[in-house]
Every structure is written in structure tokens, then in C-alpha cells.
């Protein structure tokens, strides 16, 4: 009887182990596809000038909080012709779960499971990255905004896909907004 129970336990452990290996394999395959697509997007990167008219803004942040909400209100003042401003979040404590982006947001081949997210990202005129983080998923997602002018905090190690990186001594969204406003006034006038 004890041998039979031991055999059943071993079979269960083997089954759990094989499921774990299968999930690991699929995650590695997904990472491979996303990295390949990111590399392809970065090679095809166009240097987009500052847009004459901004209708669609995507703000990429770690998570949505009161500071980000205030920042977005200021962005709406800076660009009066906005149709929408969307906040895309990368932290699992995301306030807007609908626009929380993680590895689980993609299928095995690196395509968004929710096509509306891809559609919104692809029509952005301006991308502003305030996430303070470097990640494959964020970089890939931002690379999908092919026609957008891209602006980031300049402290990241890889700012290659951004047209403007604003480096501050400390992370402060008010200071970042003031710098963004200054550059906006310079760039919109040619």
C-alpha cells in the first residue's frame, strides 16, 4: 500500500514538473518573439520630428497615482487639441487593469491579446515615458508606436528609441513637466 501511494506521489510530482517545464518553455519562446520584434522595430526606427498637432498621447508609467494624474492634466493643457490621453501601466498594482501591460498581455508570438491596446498605441502622436524602469515589455510596447514622437526621462541606460530624453537630477514629475513645456515651446515654433 505504501509503495502504491509513493508511486502516485511520484507521478503527481512528475506531472507538476512537466507542466512547470512546459510553461517555462512557452515563456522563453514568448520572450524570444518579443525580443525579435523589438529588435526589428528598433532597426526600422524612423526619426520622427516633433508633431505639429498632437491628438493622441500615451503616457507610460509604472503605476497610476495622484502625481501621474496631475501630470496628465497638465499634458492636456499643453496640447489643447487632444482627442485622448491614455496611461499605460507596467506595475501589477495598476489602477487601470484594462491598460496594465505585462508579459501576459501578449500571446506566444508577441502579439497583443487585446487588439484594442495595439490599435491605440499604433495611432499615438506622442509617447511620454515616465516609468523609471527599463524592461523588455515596456521597450517593445513603446516601439509599436511607430509614428509617435517619443520623450523620456533621460536616466535610463537605453534611450535609443526616444527623440528627446530629459535628464533630471531627481525624479519629480513637476520638474519633468516644466522641462517638457520648455522644449514644447521651443520645438513647436520650429
Backbone torsions as a table, in degrees:
resi	resn	phi	psi	omega
1	UNK	NA	-43.6	-179.6
2	UNK	-65.8	-35.4	179.2
3	UNK	-67.1	-39.9	179.3
4	UNK	-63.3	-44.1	178.5
5	UNK	-65.6	-39.4	177.9
6	UNK	-62.3	-41.3	178.7
7	UNK	-63.9	-42.2	178.2
8	UNK	-63.3	-41.9	177.9
9	UNK	-62.9	-41.9	177.7
10	UNK	-63.6	-40.5	178.4
11	UNK	-63.4	-42.3	177.9
12	UNK	-63.7	-44.1	178.9
13	UNK	-63.4	-41.3	177.4
14	UNK	-63.3	-41.0	179.4
15	UNK	-64.3	-45.8	177.8
16	UNK	-62.6	-40.7	179.2
17	UNK	-64.1	-42.5	179.7
18	UNK	-67.5	-35.6	175.3
19	UNK	-64.1	-42.0	178.2
20	UNK	-61.9	-44.7	178.3
21	UNK	-63.6	-39.4	178.7
22	UNK	-64.1	-45.9	177.2
23	UNK	-60.9	-42.6	178.6
24	UNK	-60.8	-44.8	178.7
25	UNK	-60.3	-46.3	-179.7
26	UNK	-66.0	-36.8	176.2
27	UNK	-64.7	-41.1	178.0
28	UNK	-65.1	-40.5	178.4
29	UNK	-64.8	-42.7	177.5
30	UNK	-61.6	-44.4	177.7
31	UNK	-60.6	-41.2	177.8
32	UNK	-59.8	-48.2	-179.6
33	UNK	-63.2	-43.5	-179.0
34	UNK	-64.7	-44.3	179.0
35	UNK	-63.4	-41.3	177.9
36	UNK	-61.8	-43.6	179.4
37	UNK	-67.6	-38.3	176.5
38	UNK	-61.6	-47.5	179.1
39	UNK	-58.9	-43.1	178.1
40	UNK	-63.1	-43.1	179.6
41	UNK	-64.9	-39.3	-179.9
42	UNK	-69.2	-34.2	177.4
43	UNK	-68.5	-32.5	-179.7
44	UNK	-91.7	9.6	-175.9
45	UNK	-58.4	128.5	175.4
46	UNK	-100.5	141.0	175.1
47	UNK	-84.1	103.1	-178.7
48	UNK	-89.9	133.0	176.7
49	UNK	-72.9	175.4	179.1
50	UNK	-69.4	129.2	-175.1
51	UNK	-68.3	141.2	176.3
52	UNK	-66.9	-39.0	-179.2
53	UNK	-133.5	129.8	-178.7
54	UNK	-109.5	118.1	178.1
55	UNK	-111.0	-30.8	-175.2
56	UNK	-126.8	118.7	180.0
57	UNK	-119.7	134.3	173.8
58	UNK	-114.8	123.0	177.1
59	UNK	-105.0	120.7	-179.5
60	UNK	-101.6	117.3	-176.2
61	UNK	-134.6	163.5	177.6
62	UNK	-67.2	-51.3	175.7
63	UNK	-153.8	156.5	-176.1
64	UNK	-87.2	123.3	176.2
65	UNK	-138.0	-172.9	-175.5
66	UNK	-64.0	-35.6	178.0
67	UNK	-65.3	-41.6	178.7
68	UNK	-66.8	-40.4	178.0
69	UNK	-60.1	-44.2	178.2
70	UNK	-64.7	-41.4	177.5
71	UNK	-59.1	-45.1	-179.1
72	UNK	-66.0	-37.9	175.7
73	UNK	-60.1	-41.5	177.1
74	UNK	-65.6	-38.5	177.9
75	UNK	-61.0	-40.4	179.0
76	UNK	-63.9	-32.6	176.3
77	UNK	-71.5	-38.1	-177.5
78	UNK	-68.4	-33.7	-179.7
79	UNK	-119.2	88.4	-172.4
80	UNK	-68.6	-16.9	-177.6
81	UNK	-94.6	17.5	-177.0
82	UNK	-62.9	136.1	171.5
83	UNK	-88.6	-45.3	173.5
84	UNK	-154.7	155.5	172.3
85	UNK	-124.2	125.5	-178.4
86	UNK	-118.5	139.2	176.4
87	UNK	-105.6	120.8	177.0
88	UNK	-103.5	125.4	-173.4
89	UNK	-109.7	148.0	-177.9
90	UNK	-120.9	10.0	179.0
91	UNK	-107.5	141.7	-176.7
92	UNK	-67.8	-7.2	173.6
93	UNK	-94.0	24.4	-175.4
94	UNK	-54.3	138.6	178.8
95	UNK	-74.7	-45.7	179.2
96	UNK	-97.7	87.9	-176.2
97	UNK	-57.8	-26.8	-178.9
98	UNK	-63.4	-30.3	-178.7
99	UNK	-116.1	24.6	172.2
100	UNK	-81.0	128.3	-176.2
101	UNK	-117.8	126.0	176.4
102	UNK	-144.4	-176.5	178.3
103	UNK	-59.9	-29.6	-179.7
104	UNK	-70.8	-12.5	179.4
105	UNK	-75.1	-10.6	-174.6
106	UNK	-113.6	149.3	173.9
107	UNK	-80.9	-174.3	-175.4
108	UNK	-60.4	-32.0	-177.7
109	UNK	-93.4	8.7	175.9
110	UNK	85.2	17.6	175.7
111	UNK	-97.1	146.8	178.1
112	UNK	-61.5	135.7	174.3
113	UNK	-70.5	-35.8	177.8
114	UNK	-100.9	102.7	-173.0
115	UNK	-62.5	-28.6	-178.6
116	UNK	-62.4	-29.9	177.4
117	UNK	-66.3	-46.0	177.6
118	UNK	-60.2	-43.2	-179.7
119	UNK	-61.3	-41.7	179.0
120	UNK	-67.7	-41.9	-179.9
121	UNK	-65.3	-40.0	-176.1
122	UNK	-69.9	-18.1	179.0
123	UNK	-102.8	9.4	179.0
124	UNK	-66.6	138.4	173.3
125	UNK	-90.6	-28.7	-175.2
126	UNK	-142.5	131.1	175.4
127	UNK	-115.2	130.0	176.9
128	UNK	-123.4	116.7	-178.5
129	UNK	-101.4	112.5	177.1
130	UNK	-118.4	23.6	-170.2
131	UNK	-75.4	-20.7	-178.0
132	UNK	62.3	20.5	-178.9
133	UNK	-140.2	152.8	176.8
134	UNK	-108.8	122.8	177.0
135	UNK	-153.4	150.8	178.6
136	UNK	-60.3	-44.5	-177.3
137	UNK	-63.6	-45.8	179.5
138	UNK	-64.2	-47.0	-179.3
139	UNK	-60.7	-42.3	178.8
140	UNK	-64.0	-45.4	-179.1
141	UNK	-60.7	-44.4	178.9
142	UNK	-65.5	-35.0	179.8
143	UNK	-64.9	-19.6	179.0
144	UNK	-74.0	-16.4	176.9
145	UNK	-85.2	72.5	-169.9
146	UNK	-68.7	-29.8	-177.7
147	UNK	-94.0	-1.6	-173.8
148	UNK	-84.5	147.6	165.6
149	UNK	-80.5	132.5	-172.5
150	UNK	-117.0	129.7	-177.6
151	UNK	-126.1	138.7	179.8
152	UNK	-140.2	165.5	164.9
153	UNK	-67.6	133.4	-171.2
154	UNK	-81.5	10.4	-175.6
155	UNK	-87.1	-6.0	-178.3
156	UNK	-74.5	151.3	-177.8
157	UNK	-71.8	-27.1	-179.8
158	UNK	-125.0	102.9	177.4
159	UNK	-111.3	24.5	-171.2
160	UNK	-64.3	-27.0	-178.1
161	UNK	-93.8	4.4	-179.0
162	UNK	-101.5	138.3	177.3
163	UNK	-80.0	-26.7	-179.4
164	UNK	-140.2	125.9	175.7
165	UNK	-120.7	120.9	-178.3
166	UNK	-103.6	113.4	-177.9
167	UNK	-96.4	127.9	178.3
168	UNK	-117.1	157.4	177.4
169	UNK	-69.4	-31.8	176.7
170	UNK	-141.7	161.2	-179.2
171	UNK	-80.0	107.9	179.2
172	UNK	-146.0	116.1	-175.6
173	UNK	-66.4	-30.9	177.0
174	UNK	-64.8	-45.3	177.6
175	UNK	-64.6	-40.6	178.5
176	UNK	-62.2	-43.2	178.6
177	UNK	-61.8	-42.6	179.5
178	UNK	-61.3	-41.7	176.9
179	UNK	-66.4	-42.2	178.3
180	UNK	-60.8	-43.5	178.5
181	UNK	-62.5	-41.8	178.9
182	UNK	-61.3	-48.3	179.3
183	UNK	-66.0	-36.3	177.6
184	UNK	-59.8	-46.8	-179.5
185	UNK	-64.5	-34.1	177.6
186	UNK	-72.1	-47.9	-173.6
187	UNK	-73.9	-34.3	-178.9
188	UNK	-68.7	-23.2	179.9
189	UNK	-94.5	8.7	171.7
190	UNK	99.6	NA	NA
